[in-house]
């Protein structure tokens, strides 16, 4: 029996939502304060995914300025109805939903519309199109009487598809299966005339779980599925390779099967650095409702392929071999992100001499603005990220180089700069809870060097090469973990330039950036 390996989307791709149009599947995930926001991916087999673009791809659509990395665009839902794609999402500030946006597009690759602001509170919005063509909006919010019902509630209003405004009365649908636990991530499905409300409870960490309720009418009342939780790994031991499972969305295949996309993590010794990833889980419908992973009751690292698919047709997003970016085109690929807004005026690809030019910005990585910084997700535990960079700093306040970035308060930089006498040097700096610690520095003979970071089970090792390799030091893996840093994102690896450019208009030039899964140690690769 053909199988595939989970996760199907490695690295930080939380809160997946999926829809199908004909033979094509489309998926979106949360993007928080990274820009462009809300990546859209395409597949024809549910296993191999290729990026199409982003929903929030113009700064005029949404402002992310001033937000913590783990705020921003949370838990979008993607749906298709009569030729139009819809994405509904909450913008979070201070870890609370502040605004709900609705985007539309004729083509999931874009362009996407400017958003419509919906009169909705809470987070995790979703849309359900009923058989009669009516559209229903659902979301979660604080319950009005938590001492009676529990802390959260799922609610519903109708969405007028002509005006794109919520209309009619509000229906309070359900307060969850686990009293005392917040209920979130609602998605509604109809099967054999019964409405099934699938949700998540227990938080997005170890106690995460999939729960459900059902009703004969779309607006309720909904009764708890007594089998809840329908899917969870909270009862499994520390050796379980996949943890924190939940936040599912379901899709039917052309072959008549149902599959769920779910988030989960792959921890090591109780912590994880890659973020919440997308796992694919088979679903079987019974008279009682959906049964997740009917043969095993758990999310597995190896699973049978969906019926009718035997080979990957799109190309996956977690490379098995090294990828070298030489930045020959005028635009960065869709795997690259900046923070909170575009950096077109700061980071320029395809310049006359090739490679990438980074114009220094006084905005540091510790800010909630848009620094001169681009990064891609770390998708493998064992890897090397390396870059060849040339930079003529004029003061120790100017530096450019390689960053291992968890959030604005928790990251490390390997930067090319100068000391007080003007001698070129490479400096390794770690920042935790906003406090910077210089871990090591080494003088280099040239202003052009190769910077590298190797990641493995023990941690991250930082190296520099001018004429020979020098190891500056290492940082334990848990330093970059979500458990230690807080928030909801995984590690990103990238390039930065910071400092006051002054009259010199200081620039760093990057010849290439390489992401090489499985590599470690200075003797590997042609650097």
Buried (B, 14 or more C-beta within 10 A) or exposed (E): EEEBBBBBBBBBBBBBBBBBEEEBBBBBBBBBBBBBBBBBBBBBBBBBBBBBBBBBBBBEBBEBEEBBBBBBBBBBBBBBBEEEBBBBBBBBBEEEBEBBBBBBBEEBBBEBBEBBEBEBBBBBBBBBBEEEEBBBBBBBBEBEEBEEBBBBBBBBBBBEBEEBBBEEEEBBBBBBBBEEBBBBBBBBBEBEEEBBBBBBBBBBBBBBBBBBBBBEEBBBEBEBBEBBBBBBBBEBEEEBBBBBBBBBBBBBBBEEBBBBBBBBBBBBEEBBBBBBBBBBBBBEBEEEBBBBBEEEEBBBEEBEBBEEBEEBEBEBBBBEEBBEBBBEEEEBEBBBBBBBBBBEEBBBBBBEEBBBBBBBBBBBBBBBBBBBBBBBBBBBBEBBBBBBBBBBBBBBBBBBBBBBBBBBBBBBBBBBBBBEEEEBBBBBBBBBEEEEEEBBBBEBEEBBBBBBBBBBEEBBBBBBBBEEBBBBBBBEBBBBBBEBBBBBBBBBBBBBBBBBBEEEEBBBBBBBBBBBBBBBBBEBBEB
